[in-house]
Amino acid sequence: MNFKTKTSLSLSAAALLVLSACGSDSSSNKSIAPEDLPPVPADSTVTTDPTQTDTTTIPADTVITPVDTTTTPADTAIESGSKIVMPDEATDIVPAITIPKEEGKGLLIDDFEDGDNMSLQGEYYWYDYNDNNGGDDGDGASEIMSPVGPDGYKVARKSDNGTNYAWAVYYALDKGEYKYDPYVGWGVTLDTEVDYTKYGGLTYWYKGGAHIVRVETSDVTNYDVHMMNMKASRTWTKAVIRFKDLAQEGWGGVEVDFDPAHITNISFQAKGNKKVDSLLIDNVYLQDTSEVEKDKADMEIKDAVIPEVTIGNIAVTNPLQAKAMKYLNKGINITNWLEEDGTVFEGKFKFDEDDVKLMADNGIKSLRLPIDLDQYATNRDKFVADTTGTIALTYDDENLFGVLDAFDEWTAKYGMSFVIDYHEYDNGYNTKTATNAKYTKMMAEVWKHVAAHYASSAREDLFLELLNEPDMANGKVTSANWRKAAQEIIDSIRTVNKKHTLIFGDAEWYSIKLLAKGEPLNDDNIVYSIHTYEPFVFTHQSANWTDLKKVKNLMYPYDKEKWSEFSADFGVTKDLPKWYKDAIFNYNEIGNKEYILNLILPAKEWAVKNNVPVIINEFGAYNLKTDKQSVLNYMTAMREISDTLEIPLTHWGYTGGFSLFESTDGVKGTKLIEGMAEAYGLDK
C-alpha cells in the first residue's frame, strides 16, 4: 500500500485482519483456531500466555479510563463515547533512559524525530485499525488512539527515552459483539521498491503493554502473517527479532515461507478482552544480515535417560474390560468436521460410507464421531435462560439423526463399533455454565433425547460419550463440578436407555491425575477414558496453532547421534515459553516409551483398584512436518503400551494434520499411511 495523502489512516478490520475459528485436528482448543487446532495434552502444565500480561498497573505516563460496557453498549459505535483519555504532554520531560541511535548497516524505517506520521521512506504512513468495523464475525468495541496535531493529523509524541519523539498508541480492548478475541492494530506501509533481502531482522524500542510484532509480506494472502509475541515492559526495552524466528500466527491454515524480498508492512497488534493499556515505540530498524545475532551452542548432547517402570497387577475382571478391548481398540476419530465451532450437519456429508469402508478394510475397529450435540437443540439458549420452567427443548431431528443414523448404519455394516462423542467445541460448558443448573439440565435433556432414539438398538458396540474434555478451551472447570453434572447426565440417560455403555473422562482435558484421585461414578455400565499427547513437544512440533509452531526436527525416540548443541536446530526461539524449552533441553529424559508408560500407569492402577476399564480415545502426533519414521516409532510405542497395560486406543485423526490415512485434498482418505498398519497393529 502506498498512501499519497499525509493523513493517519484507520483501516477497516475486514481489510486488514480476518480472524477465523475454523476447525481443527484437535479436540481441545486453547485459544484461537486454525485449520488444525491442538488437543491440549492430558496432565500438561497449562500456564497463562506470558505475552498476555494483565495490565492492572497502568504506566505512569498514561491516563486511561476503564472499559465500561454498561455505559457503552457493545453495538454502539466507538466514536459516540470514548473509553480512553490520553495524558497531556509534560512541558519538561526527564529522560528515564537514553536509547542509542541506529547507525549500523541496516535501514532505519522511522525514528519519529520529525514528529509526524510519515516514515523516513517518504510518503509511507503510520495507520491504525480495530475490531469495530462490523462483518460476518460481529462487531467488536475496541478502541485505539494516538495523539493528534493542530491540523487534525495523528502525530508522534514527546518521549522520555532521550529522543525527541516516539509513536504512541492508547487502547481499550472490548469484545463487544465480536466472535473472537478483540484486537487493535497499528503499523506502517513500506516502500516495496526497496530490496529487503539485505535485511535479516527487525529491532525497535518499546514501553508498555504486551503485543504482537508482525512483518507482513505479499506472499500471505489470508492475513495469517509472520509474527512474534512480545511481553509487556514498563521500562524502555529493545526488541530484537530475527526473521528466521518469525512464525505465522497459526489460524489461517495455509503455511507460507517467510521471504524478505516481499515485505510490505511492519505492524503491531494488541489482543485480549477488557484490557486497557498503551504502547510507545521508537527507532524501528531493519538489521543488515551481518548484524543479526548468530545461533549459539546452548545445549548438551546427553545420553538417553530411560526411567524405570514397575508394572503390577493389570487384571480387570469386570466384563466391561473385555468389551472395551473387543470394541474400542484400534479406533479412529473423524476430525475437522462436526466438532468444529458453529459447524452443524445440514444434509451434506464431508465424510461418508466410503470413508467408513476404507477404515474397516484397513483394520480399524472403532469409529469415534465428535459432534456438538447441543447445536441441534434449536432453542438451547432460550431453554437455558428460562426461569419459569415452561420452555421445553426442541430439536432438529432431521439433521441430528440424519448424520448419526447414517454412521450407525455404516459402522454396523462394516463391523466397526460406533462412539457418539458429545464434543462441545464452542466451549459452551465452562466455569460459568458449570454452576448453572439449567445448562446442566440442557445437556442432560439433549443426551436423554439421543439415548432414547437408540434405546431400541440391539447393538452392544454402540457407546455414548458424555462430554469430551469439559471446558476444553481453558480446563478450569473443577472435577467436582463436572462429576456432579456427569452424574445428572447419566441419570437422565438411564431413564430411557439402560443398555448402552457410557464413556466418561475427567476434567482438565480427560486428566489422568484427576481420574486417579476420584471415585467411579454411580453407574455400573461406564468405560473411563483418558487422553494423552506426551511428549507434547514431539507430538505437536510445527503445529501452527501452538507455541511450538517453529519447533522442528525432534525425533522419536531421542537419539543422541542425531542431537545437537544448538537449540536453534530444533526451532527454539527467544519467545518459546519456558516449559517447552525445558522439555526440549531435557528431551533425552522424556523422548522414550517408558516416560509415556509411567504417565499412563496411574490410570491403569486406578482401573484395577476399582475394577473398571480405562481407555485412551485420543492420542496422536502432528505429522505434516515431522519425520515420518519418528511418527511410526511413536505409534509403535503407544501400541506396545496399549498391549502391555491392556488399555484400548483410539487415534485422533483420520486425515489432516493428525492422520492415519493419506488423502488427495486433506479431507477424503485414499490409503493408509505406509508403515502405519504395523505400527498401530492393524495387521493383527
DAHU-V33312 format. One record per residue. N is the residue number from 0. RES is the residue in one small letter. NEAR is the number of other C-alpha atoms within 8 Angstrom. D_FIRST is the distance of its C-alpha to the first C-alpha in whole Angstrom. Layout:
BEGIN
n=N res=RES near=NEAR d_first=D_FIRST
n=N res=RES near=NEAR d_first=D_FIRST
END
This chain:
BEGIN
n=0 res=m near=5 d_first=0
n=1 res=n near=8 d_first=4
n=2 res=f near=8 d_first=6
n=3 res=k near=6 d_first=10
n=4 res=t near=5 d_first=12
n=5 res=k near=10 d_first=14
n=6 res=t near=8 d_first=14
n=7 res=s near=11 d_first=14
n=8 res=l near=9 d_first=12
n=9 res=s near=7 d_first=14
n=10 res=l near=10 d_first=12
n=11 res=s near=10 d_first=14
n=12 res=a near=13 d_first=16
n=13 res=a near=9 d_first=16
n=14 res=a near=7 d_first=12
n=15 res=l near=9 d_first=12
n=16 res=l near=7 d_first=15
n=17 res=v near=9 d_first=18
n=18 res=l near=6 d_first=21
n=19 res=s near=10 d_first=24
n=20 res=a near=10 d_first=27
n=21 res=c near=10 d_first=28
n=22 res=g near=14 d_first=32
n=23 res=s near=14 d_first=33
n=24 res=d near=16 d_first=35
n=25 res=s near=12 d_first=37
n=26 res=s near=15 d_first=39
n=27 res=s near=13 d_first=38
n=28 res=n near=15 d_first=35
n=29 res=k near=9 d_first=34
n=30 res=s near=5 d_first=31
n=31 res=i near=11 d_first=28
n=32 res=a near=15 d_first=28
n=33 res=p near=16 d_first=27
n=34 res=e near=11 d_first=28
n=35 res=d near=16 d_first=31
n=36 res=l near=14 d_first=32
n=37 res=p near=15 d_first=35
n=38 res=p near=10 d_first=38
n=39 res=v near=12 d_first=39
n=40 res=p near=11 d_first=42
n=41 res=a near=13 d_first=46
n=42 res=d near=10 d_first=47
n=43 res=s near=6 d_first=44
n=44 res=t near=4 d_first=43
n=45 res=v near=4 d_first=40
n=46 res=t near=4 d_first=39
n=47 res=t near=5 d_first=36
n=48 res=d near=6 d_first=33
n=49 res=p near=7 d_first=33
n=50 res=t near=10 d_first=29
n=51 res=q near=12 d_first=30
n=52 res=t near=10 d_first=32
n=53 res=d near=5 d_first=34
n=54 res=t near=9 d_first=33
n=55 res=t near=4 d_first=37
n=56 res=t near=4 d_first=37
n=57 res=i near=9 d_first=34
n=58 res=p near=9 d_first=33
n=59 res=a near=5 d_first=36
n=60 res=d near=5 d_first=33
n=61 res=t near=9 d_first=32
n=62 res=v near=10 d_first=33
n=63 res=i near=12 d_first=32
n=64 res=t near=7 d_first=34
n=65 res=p near=8 d_first=35
n=66 res=v near=11 d_first=33
n=67 res=d near=7 d_first=35
n=68 res=t near=7 d_first=35
n=69 res=t near=5 d_first=38
n=70 res=t near=5 d_first=37
n=71 res=t near=8 d_first=34
n=72 res=p near=8 d_first=34
n=73 res=a near=11 d_first=31
n=74 res=d near=8 d_first=31
n=75 res=t near=8 d_first=30
n=76 res=a near=8 d_first=27
n=77 res=i near=10 d_first=26
n=78 res=e near=5 d_first=26
n=79 res=s near=6 d_first=30
n=80 res=g near=7 d_first=31
n=81 res=s near=8 d_first=29
n=82 res=k near=11 d_first=30
n=83 res=i near=13 d_first=29
n=84 res=v near=8 d_first=31
n=85 res=m near=9 d_first=29
n=86 res=p near=7 d_first=32
n=87 res=d near=4 d_first=32
n=88 res=e near=6 d_first=32
n=89 res=a near=5 d_first=35
n=90 res=t near=4 d_first=37
n=91 res=d near=4 d_first=38
n=92 res=i near=7 d_first=36
n=93 res=v near=5 d_first=38
n=94 res=p near=9 d_first=35
n=95 res=a near=7 d_first=36
n=96 res=i near=8 d_first=35
n=97 res=t near=8 d_first=33
n=98 res=i near=7 d_first=31
n=99 res=p near=4 d_first=30
n=100 res=k near=5 d_first=28
n=101 res=e near=7 d_first=26
n=102 res=e near=5 d_first=27
n=103 res=g near=7 d_first=27
n=104 res=k near=7 d_first=26
n=105 res=g near=11 d_first=22
n=106 res=l near=8 d_first=19
n=107 res=l near=11 d_first=19
n=108 res=i near=11 d_first=15
n=109 res=d near=11 d_first=17
n=110 res=d near=11 d_first=21
n=111 res=f near=14 d_first=20
n=112 res=e near=8 d_first=23
n=113 res=d near=5 d_first=22
n=114 res=g near=10 d_first=22
n=115 res=d near=8 d_first=19
n=116 res=n near=14 d_first=15
n=117 res=m near=11 d_first=14
n=118 res=s near=13 d_first=13
n=119 res=l near=8 d_first=16
n=120 res=q near=10 d_first=13
n=121 res=g near=6 d_first=13
n=122 res=e near=11 d_first=11
n=123 res=y near=14 d_first=8
n=124 res=y near=14 d_first=10
n=125 res=w near=13 d_first=11
n=126 res=y near=11 d_first=11
n=127 res=d near=13 d_first=14
n=128 res=y near=14 d_first=15
n=129 res=n near=14 d_first=18
n=130 res=d near=15 d_first=20
n=131 res=n near=13 d_first=22
n=132 res=n near=10 d_first=20
n=133 res=g near=11 d_first=22
n=134 res=g near=7 d_first=22
n=135 res=d near=4 d_first=25
n=136 res=d near=8 d_first=25
n=137 res=g near=9 d_first=26
n=138 res=d near=14 d_first=25
n=139 res=g near=15 d_first=25
n=140 res=a near=18 d_first=26
n=141 res=s near=17 d_first=24
n=142 res=e near=15 d_first=23
n=143 res=i near=13 d_first=21
n=144 res=m near=8 d_first=22
n=145 res=s near=11 d_first=21
n=146 res=p near=11 d_first=23
n=147 res=v near=9 d_first=23
n=148 res=g near=8 d_first=24
n=149 res=p near=5 d_first=26
n=150 res=d near=5 d_first=24
n=151 res=g near=6 d_first=22
n=152 res=y near=11 d_first=19
n=153 res=k near=12 d_first=19
n=154 res=v near=12 d_first=20
n=155 res=a near=14 d_first=21
n=156 res=r near=11 d_first=25
n=157 res=k near=8 d_first=28
n=158 res=s near=11 d_first=28
n=159 res=d near=10 d_first=32
n=160 res=n near=10 d_first=31
n=161 res=g near=10 d_first=32
n=162 res=t near=10 d_first=29
n=163 res=n near=7 d_first=28
n=164 res=y near=14 d_first=25
n=165 res=a near=16 d_first=23
n=166 res=w near=12 d_first=20
n=167 res=a near=12 d_first=22
n=168 res=v near=11 d_first=21
n=169 res=y near=13 d_first=24
n=170 res=y near=13 d_first=24
n=171 res=a near=15 d_first=27
n=172 res=l near=17 d_first=26
n=173 res=d near=14 d_first=28
n=174 res=k near=15 d_first=28
n=175 res=g near=11 d_first=30
n=176 res=e near=10 d_first=30
n=177 res=y near=14 d_first=27
n=178 res=k near=7 d_first=28
n=179 res=y near=10 d_first=27
n=180 res=d near=10 d_first=26
n=181 res=p near=15 d_first=25
n=182 res=y near=12 d_first=22
n=183 res=v near=16 d_first=19
n=184 res=g near=12 d_first=16
n=185 res=w near=11 d_first=14
n=186 res=g near=11 d_first=12
n=187 res=v near=12 d_first=9
n=188 res=t near=12 d_first=6
n=189 res=l near=12 d_first=8
n=190 res=d near=9 d_first=8
n=191 res=t near=8 d_first=9
n=192 res=e near=4 d_first=12
n=193 res=v near=5 d_first=14
n=194 res=d near=7 d_first=16
n=195 res=y near=9 d_first=16
n=196 res=t near=8 d_first=19
n=197 res=k near=7 d_first=21
n=198 res=y near=11 d_first=20
n=199 res=g near=14 d_first=22
n=200 res=g near=14 d_first=22
n=201 res=l near=13 d_first=20
n=202 res=t near=13 d_first=22
n=203 res=y near=12 d_first=22
n=204 res=w near=12 d_first=25
n=205 res=y near=14 d_first=25
n=206 res=k near=13 d_first=28
n=207 res=g near=13 d_first=28
n=208 res=g near=14 d_first=27
n=209 res=a near=13 d_first=27
n=210 res=h near=14 d_first=23
n=211 res=i near=11 d_first=21
n=212 res=v near=12 d_first=19
n=213 res=r near=12 d_first=16
n=214 res=v near=12 d_first=14
n=215 res=e near=12 d_first=12
n=216 res=t near=13 d_first=11
n=217 res=s near=8 d_first=10
n=218 res=d near=7 d_first=14
n=219 res=v near=10 d_first=14
n=220 res=t near=6 d_first=14
n=221 res=n near=7 d_first=16
n=222 res=y near=9 d_first=15
n=223 res=d near=11 d_first=18
n=224 res=v near=13 d_first=16
n=225 res=h near=12 d_first=18
n=226 res=m near=12 d_first=19
n=227 res=m near=12 d_first=22
n=228 res=n near=10 d_first=25
n=229 res=m near=11 d_first=26
n=230 res=k near=11 d_first=29
n=231 res=a near=12 d_first=30
n=232 res=s near=11 d_first=31
n=233 res=r near=8 d_first=33
n=234 res=t near=7 d_first=33
n=235 res=w near=10 d_first=30
n=236 res=t near=8 d_first=29
n=237 res=k near=8 d_first=27
n=238 res=a near=10 d_first=25
n=239 res=v near=8 d_first=25
n=240 res=i near=10 d_first=23
n=241 res=r near=11 d_first=24
n=242 res=f near=9 d_first=21
n=243 res=k near=6 d_first=25
n=244 res=d near=10 d_first=25
n=245 res=l near=12 d_first=22
n=246 res=a near=10 d_first=23
n=247 res=q near=12 d_first=21
n=248 res=e near=11 d_first=22
n=249 res=g near=12 d_first=24
n=250 res=w near=15 d_first=24
n=251 res=g near=12 d_first=22
n=252 res=g near=9 d_first=25
n=253 res=v near=4 d_first=23
n=254 res=e near=6 d_first=23
n=255 res=v near=7 d_first=20
n=256 res=d near=4 d_first=21
n=257 res=f near=8 d_first=19
n=258 res=d near=9 d_first=18
n=259 res=p near=10 d_first=16
n=260 res=a near=7 d_first=16
n=261 res=h near=10 d_first=13
n=262 res=i near=13 d_first=11
n=263 res=t near=13 d_first=7
n=264 res=n near=11 d_first=8
n=265 res=i near=12 d_first=12
n=266 res=s near=12 d_first=13
n=267 res=f near=11 d_first=16
n=268 res=q near=12 d_first=18
n=269 res=a near=11 d_first=22
n=270 res=k near=11 d_first=24
n=271 res=g near=11 d_first=28
n=272 res=n near=9 d_first=30
n=273 res=k near=9 d_first=32
n=274 res=k near=11 d_first=30
n=275 res=v near=11 d_first=30
n=276 res=d near=13 d_first=28
n=277 res=s near=12 d_first=26
n=278 res=l near=11 d_first=24
n=279 res=l near=11 d_first=24
n=280 res=i near=12 d_first=22
n=281 res=d near=13 d_first=22
n=282 res=n near=14 d_first=22
n=283 res=v near=13 d_first=19
n=284 res=y near=13 d_first=19
n=285 res=l near=13 d_first=19
n=286 res=q near=16 d_first=22
n=287 res=d near=14 d_first=24
n=288 res=t near=9 d_first=25
n=289 res=s near=5 d_first=29
n=290 res=e near=9 d_first=28
n=291 res=v near=10 d_first=27
n=292 res=e near=5 d_first=30
n=293 res=k near=4 d_first=33
n=294 res=d near=6 d_first=34
n=295 res=k near=6 d_first=38
n=296 res=a near=7 d_first=41
n=297 res=d near=7 d_first=41
n=298 res=m near=9 d_first=43
n=299 res=e near=6 d_first=47
n=300 res=i near=8 d_first=48
n=301 res=k near=6 d_first=51
n=302 res=d near=6 d_first=53
n=303 res=a near=9 d_first=53
n=304 res=v near=7 d_first=54
n=305 res=i near=8 d_first=56
n=306 res=p near=7 d_first=57
n=307 res=e near=5 d_first=61
n=308 res=v near=7 d_first=61
n=309 res=t near=4 d_first=64
n=310 res=i near=6 d_first=64
n=311 res=g near=4 d_first=67
n=312 res=n near=5 d_first=68
n=313 res=i near=10 d_first=66
n=314 res=a near=5 d_first=68
n=315 res=v near=10 d_first=67
n=316 res=t near=6 d_first=70
n=317 res=n near=9 d_first=68
n=318 res=p near=6 d_first=68
n=319 res=l near=11 d_first=64
n=320 res=q near=12 d_first=64
n=321 res=a near=8 d_first=65
n=322 res=k near=9 d_first=63
n=323 res=a near=13 d_first=60
n=324 res=m near=11 d_first=61
n=325 res=k near=7 d_first=62
n=326 res=y near=11 d_first=59
n=327 res=l near=15 d_first=56
n=328 res=n near=13 d_first=56
n=329 res=k near=15 d_first=53
n=330 res=g near=14 d_first=51
n=331 res=i near=13 d_first=47
n=332 res=n near=13 d_first=45
n=333 res=i near=13 d_first=42
n=334 res=t near=16 d_first=39
n=335 res=n near=12 d_first=36
n=336 res=w near=9 d_first=37
n=337 res=l near=11 d_first=39
n=338 res=e near=15 d_first=39
n=339 res=e near=13 d_first=35
n=340 res=d near=10 d_first=34
n=341 res=g near=6 d_first=34
n=342 res=t near=8 d_first=36
n=343 res=v near=8 d_first=39
n=344 res=f near=10 d_first=41
n=345 res=e near=5 d_first=41
n=346 res=g near=7 d_first=43
n=347 res=k near=5 d_first=41
n=348 res=f near=7 d_first=42
n=349 res=k near=6 d_first=39
n=350 res=f near=7 d_first=42
n=351 res=d near=8 d_first=45
n=352 res=e near=8 d_first=49
n=353 res=d near=7 d_first=48
n=354 res=d near=10 d_first=46
n=355 res=v near=11 d_first=49
n=356 res=k near=10 d_first=51
n=357 res=l near=11 d_first=49
n=358 res=m near=9 d_first=49
n=359 res=a near=12 d_first=53
n=360 res=d near=7 d_first=54
n=361 res=n near=9 d_first=52
n=362 res=g near=10 d_first=55
n=363 res=i near=13 d_first=52
n=364 res=k near=13 d_first=55
n=365 res=s near=15 d_first=53
n=366 res=l near=14 d_first=50
n=367 res=r near=13 d_first=48
n=368 res=l near=11 d_first=46
n=369 res=p near=13 d_first=44
n=370 res=i near=11 d_first=43
n=371 res=d near=14 d_first=42
n=372 res=l near=11 d_first=46
n=373 res=d near=9 d_first=45
n=374 res=q near=9 d_first=42
n=375 res=y near=12 d_first=45
n=376 res=a near=12 d_first=47
n=377 res=t near=9 d_first=45
n=378 res=n near=9 d_first=46
n=379 res=r near=11 d_first=46
n=380 res=d near=6 d_first=44
n=381 res=k near=8 d_first=47
n=382 res=f near=12 d_first=49
n=383 res=v near=9 d_first=48
n=384 res=a near=7 d_first=48
n=385 res=d near=9 d_first=51
n=386 res=t near=4 d_first=54
n=387 res=t near=5 d_first=57
n=388 res=g near=6 d_first=57
n=389 res=t near=5 d_first=57
n=390 res=i near=8 d_first=54
n=391 res=a near=6 d_first=55
n=392 res=l near=11 d_first=52
n=393 res=t near=7 d_first=51
n=394 res=y near=8 d_first=50
n=395 res=d near=9 d_first=48
n=396 res=d near=8 d_first=50
n=397 res=e near=6 d_first=49
n=398 res=n near=11 d_first=46
n=399 res=l near=11 d_first=47
n=400 res=f near=9 d_first=51
n=401 res=g near=10 d_first=49
n=402 res=v near=11 d_first=47
n=403 res=l near=9 d_first=50
n=404 res=d near=8 d_first=53
n=405 res=a near=9 d_first=51
n=406 res=f near=11 d_first=50
n=407 res=d near=9 d_first=54
n=408 res=e near=8 d_first=55
n=409 res=w near=11 d_first=53
n=410 res=t near=13 d_first=54
n=411 res=a near=10 d_first=58
n=412 res=k near=7 d_first=58
n=413 res=y near=9 d_first=57
n=414 res=g near=8 d_first=58
n=415 res=m near=13 d_first=56
n=416 res=s near=14 d_first=56
n=417 res=f near=15 d_first=53
n=418 res=v near=12 d_first=52
n=419 res=i near=13 d_first=50
n=420 res=d near=13 d_first=48
n=421 res=y near=12 d_first=47
n=422 res=h near=13 d_first=43
n=423 res=e near=17 d_first=41
n=424 res=y near=13 d_first=38
n=425 res=d near=7 d_first=37
n=426 res=n near=10 d_first=39
n=427 res=g near=8 d_first=41
n=428 res=y near=11 d_first=44
n=429 res=n near=12 d_first=43
n=430 res=t near=9 d_first=44
n=431 res=k near=7 d_first=44
n=432 res=t near=11 d_first=46
n=433 res=a near=14 d_first=48
n=434 res=t near=7 d_first=50
n=435 res=n near=8 d_first=50
n=436 res=a near=8 d_first=53
n=437 res=k near=9 d_first=52
n=438 res=y near=11 d_first=49
n=439 res=t near=13 d_first=51
n=440 res=k near=10 d_first=53
n=441 res=m near=12 d_first=51
n=442 res=m near=10 d_first=50
n=443 res=a near=13 d_first=54
n=444 res=e near=11 d_first=54
n=445 res=v near=11 d_first=51
n=446 res=w near=12 d_first=53
n=447 res=k near=13 d_first=57
n=448 res=h near=8 d_first=55
n=449 res=v near=8 d_first=54
n=450 res=a near=12 d_first=57
n=451 res=a near=11 d_first=59
n=452 res=h near=7 d_first=58
n=453 res=y near=8 d_first=59
n=454 res=a near=11 d_first=62
n=455 res=s near=6 d_first=64
n=456 res=s near=5 d_first=62
n=457 res=a near=4 d_first=65
n=458 res=r near=5 d_first=62
n=459 res=e near=7 d_first=63
n=460 res=d near=7 d_first=60
n=461 res=l near=11 d_first=57
n=462 res=f near=12 d_first=56
n=463 res=l near=12 d_first=54
n=464 res=e near=12 d_first=52
n=465 res=l near=13 d_first=52
n=466 res=l near=11 d_first=48
n=467 res=n near=14 d_first=46
n=468 res=e near=15 d_first=45
n=469 res=p near=17 d_first=45
n=470 res=d near=16 d_first=42
n=471 res=m near=17 d_first=40
n=472 res=a near=9 d_first=37
n=473 res=n near=8 d_first=39
n=474 res=g near=11 d_first=42
n=475 res=k near=8 d_first=44
n=476 res=v near=13 d_first=46
n=477 res=t near=8 d_first=50
n=478 res=s near=10 d_first=52
n=479 res=a near=6 d_first=55
n=480 res=n near=10 d_first=53
n=481 res=w near=13 d_first=51
n=482 res=r near=10 d_first=55
n=483 res=k near=8 d_first=56
n=484 res=a near=10 d_first=54
n=485 res=a near=10 d_first=55
n=486 res=q near=10 d_first=58
n=487 res=e near=11 d_first=58
n=488 res=i near=16 d_first=56
n=489 res=i near=11 d_first=59
n=490 res=d near=8 d_first=61
n=491 res=s near=12 d_first=59
n=492 res=i near=14 d_first=59
n=493 res=r near=8 d_first=63
n=494 res=t near=8 d_first=64
n=495 res=v near=10 d_first=63
n=496 res=n near=11 d_first=63
n=497 res=k near=8 d_first=65
n=498 res=k near=6 d_first=65
n=499 res=h near=11 d_first=61
n=500 res=t near=11 d_first=60
n=501 res=l near=11 d_first=57
n=502 res=i near=12 d_first=55
n=503 res=f near=12 d_first=54
n=504 res=g near=14 d_first=51
n=505 res=d near=17 d_first=51
n=506 res=a near=15 d_first=48
n=507 res=e near=17 d_first=46
n=508 res=w near=18 d_first=45
n=509 res=y near=16 d_first=48
n=510 res=s near=14 d_first=49
n=511 res=i near=15 d_first=52
n=512 res=k near=9 d_first=53
n=513 res=l near=12 d_first=53
n=514 res=l near=13 d_first=55
n=515 res=a near=10 d_first=58
n=516 res=k near=6 d_first=58
n=517 res=g near=6 d_first=59
n=518 res=e near=6 d_first=62
n=519 res=p near=5 d_first=62
n=520 res=l near=6 d_first=61
n=521 res=n near=5 d_first=64
n=522 res=d near=6 d_first=64
n=523 res=d near=4 d_first=66
n=524 res=n near=8 d_first=63
n=525 res=i near=11 d_first=60
n=526 res=v near=14 d_first=58
n=527 res=y near=11 d_first=56
n=528 res=s near=13 d_first=53
n=529 res=i near=16 d_first=51
n=530 res=h near=14 d_first=47
n=531 res=t near=10 d_first=46
n=532 res=y near=14 d_first=44
n=533 res=e near=9 d_first=45
n=534 res=p near=9 d_first=44
n=535 res=f near=9 d_first=41
n=536 res=v near=12 d_first=39
n=537 res=f near=12 d_first=40
n=538 res=t near=12 d_first=40
n=539 res=h near=12 d_first=36
n=540 res=q near=15 d_first=35
n=541 res=s near=12 d_first=31
n=542 res=a near=11 d_first=31
n=543 res=n near=15 d_first=27
n=544 res=w near=14 d_first=28
n=545 res=t near=9 d_first=30
n=546 res=d near=8 d_first=30
n=547 res=l near=13 d_first=32
n=548 res=k near=13 d_first=29
n=549 res=k near=14 d_first=29
n=550 res=v near=12 d_first=33
n=551 res=k near=11 d_first=34
n=552 res=n near=9 d_first=37
n=553 res=l near=11 d_first=40
n=554 res=m near=10 d_first=43
n=555 res=y near=12 d_first=46
n=556 res=p near=10 d_first=48
n=557 res=y near=12 d_first=48
n=558 res=d near=10 d_first=49
n=559 res=k near=10 d_first=49
n=560 res=e near=4 d_first=49
n=561 res=k near=5 d_first=45
n=562 res=w near=8 d_first=44
n=563 res=s near=9 d_first=43
n=564 res=e near=9 d_first=43
n=565 res=f near=11 d_first=39
n=566 res=s near=12 d_first=37
n=567 res=a near=9 d_first=34
n=568 res=d near=9 d_first=36
n=569 res=f near=10 d_first=36
n=570 res=g near=11 d_first=32
n=571 res=v near=11 d_first=33
n=572 res=t near=8 d_first=30
n=573 res=k near=4 d_first=31
n=574 res=d near=7 d_first=30
n=575 res=l near=10 d_first=32
n=576 res=p near=8 d_first=34
n=577 res=k near=6 d_first=38
n=578 res=w near=6 d_first=40
n=579 res=y near=10 d_first=38
n=580 res=k near=10 d_first=38
n=581 res=d near=8 d_first=42
n=582 res=a near=10 d_first=42
n=583 res=i near=8 d_first=41
n=584 res=f near=9 d_first=43
n=585 res=n near=8 d_first=46
n=586 res=y near=9 d_first=45
n=587 res=n near=14 d_first=49
n=588 res=e near=11 d_first=50
n=589 res=i near=11 d_first=48
n=590 res=g near=12 d_first=47
n=591 res=n near=12 d_first=51
n=592 res=k near=11 d_first=53
n=593 res=e near=10 d_first=55
n=594 res=y near=12 d_first=52
n=595 res=i near=11 d_first=51
n=596 res=l near=10 d_first=55
n=597 res=n near=9 d_first=56
n=598 res=l near=8 d_first=53
n=599 res=i near=9 d_first=54
n=600 res=l near=10 d_first=58
n=601 res=p near=11 d_first=58
n=602 res=a near=13 d_first=57
n=603 res=k near=12 d_first=60
n=604 res=e near=9 d_first=62
n=605 res=w near=10 d_first=62
n=606 res=a near=12 d_first=62
n=607 res=v near=13 d_first=65
n=608 res=k near=6 d_first=67
n=609 res=n near=7 d_first=66
n=610 res=n near=9 d_first=67
n=611 res=v near=13 d_first=64
n=612 res=p near=14 d_first=61
n=613 res=v near=14 d_first=58
n=614 res=i near=13 d_first=55
n=615 res=i near=13 d_first=51
n=616 res=n near=13 d_first=49
n=617 res=e near=12 d_first=46
n=618 res=f near=12 d_first=45
n=619 res=g near=11 d_first=43
n=620 res=a near=11 d_first=40
n=621 res=y near=14 d_first=37
n=622 res=n near=12 d_first=37
n=623 res=l near=6 d_first=34
n=624 res=k near=7 d_first=34
n=625 res=t near=14 d_first=37
n=626 res=d near=10 d_first=40
n=627 res=k near=7 d_first=42
n=628 res=q near=6 d_first=45
n=629 res=s near=11 d_first=44
n=630 res=v near=12 d_first=44
n=631 res=l near=11 d_first=47
n=632 res=n near=11 d_first=49
n=633 res=y near=12 d_first=47
n=634 res=m near=12 d_first=48
n=635 res=t near=12 d_first=52
n=636 res=a near=9 d_first=52
n=637 res=m near=9 d_first=51
n=638 res=r near=12 d_first=54
n=639 res=e near=8 d_first=56
n=640 res=i near=12 d_first=56
n=641 res=s near=11 d_first=56
n=642 res=d near=8 d_first=59
n=643 res=t near=7 d_first=61
n=644 res=l near=9 d_first=60
n=645 res=e near=9 d_first=61
n=646 res=i near=15 d_first=58
n=647 res=p near=14 d_first=56
n=648 res=l near=15 d_first=52
n=649 res=t near=16 d_first=49
n=650 res=h near=13 d_first=46
n=651 res=w near=16 d_first=43
n=652 res=g near=15 d_first=41
n=653 res=y near=14 d_first=42
n=654 res=t near=16 d_first=39
n=655 res=g near=12 d_first=35
n=656 res=g near=10 d_first=35
n=657 res=f near=14 d_first=38
n=658 res=s near=12 d_first=40
n=659 res=l near=10 d_first=44
n=660 res=f near=11 d_first=43
n=661 res=e near=12 d_first=40
n=662 res=s near=11 d_first=38
n=663 res=t near=8 d_first=37
n=664 res=d near=5 d_first=34
n=665 res=g near=9 d_first=34
n=666 res=v near=9 d_first=36
n=667 res=k near=10 d_first=39
n=668 res=g near=14 d_first=42
n=669 res=t near=9 d_first=43
n=670 res=k near=8 d_first=45
n=671 res=l near=11 d_first=46
n=672 res=i near=9 d_first=45
n=673 res=e near=5 d_first=47
n=674 res=g near=7 d_first=49
n=675 res=m near=13 d_first=49
n=676 res=a near=13 d_first=52
n=677 res=e near=9 d_first=54
n=678 res=a near=12 d_first=52
n=679 res=y near=10 d_first=52
n=680 res=g near=11 d_first=55
n=681 res=l near=12 d_first=55
n=682 res=d near=6 d_first=57
n=683 res=k near=3 d_first=60
END
